[in-house]
Amino acid sequence: MNTELSDNEFEIVFGNCEVPPSQFNHEAHLRLAWIHIKKYGLETAIGNVCAQLGTYVQHLGATDKYNVTLTVASVKMVSHFMGTSNSDNFPDFMLEFPQLKNGFKELLGAHYSMDIFNSKEAKKKYVEPDLLPFD
């Protein structure tokens, strides 16, 4: 589903909670961020993606899996790479920056000394990076 839908279709289908959980993987998270940044800019993208992911996990009954810090950090990271990208579509963007998919935890480790994946605080509210800011 991730590559067979246009960006607009993917945004709508995800917004309607119609993406099966088995198909909403890490790359789909990155694509959602990429679409929203491209269409709405960084600040609006952060709000949109947080709201849509919150609705999605609530729809699935999996609110314990949602992590505010991870979501905001992901959007900011995608935005950073978009700022230096030559790609005008998501598949090319992922080819240009494979570390977003294959080295994501390492990228986060450059910004956070804490384990934001398992932090109760990071799950509930955005925690600023303590090592390297995203801006």
Salt bridges, closest charged atoms under 4 A:
ASP7 OD1 - ARG31 NH2 2.85
GLU11 OE2 - HIS36 NE2 3.89
GLU11 OE1 - LYS39 NZ 2.58
GLU27 OE1 - LYS101 NZ 2.87
GLU121 OE2 - LYS125 NZ 3.62
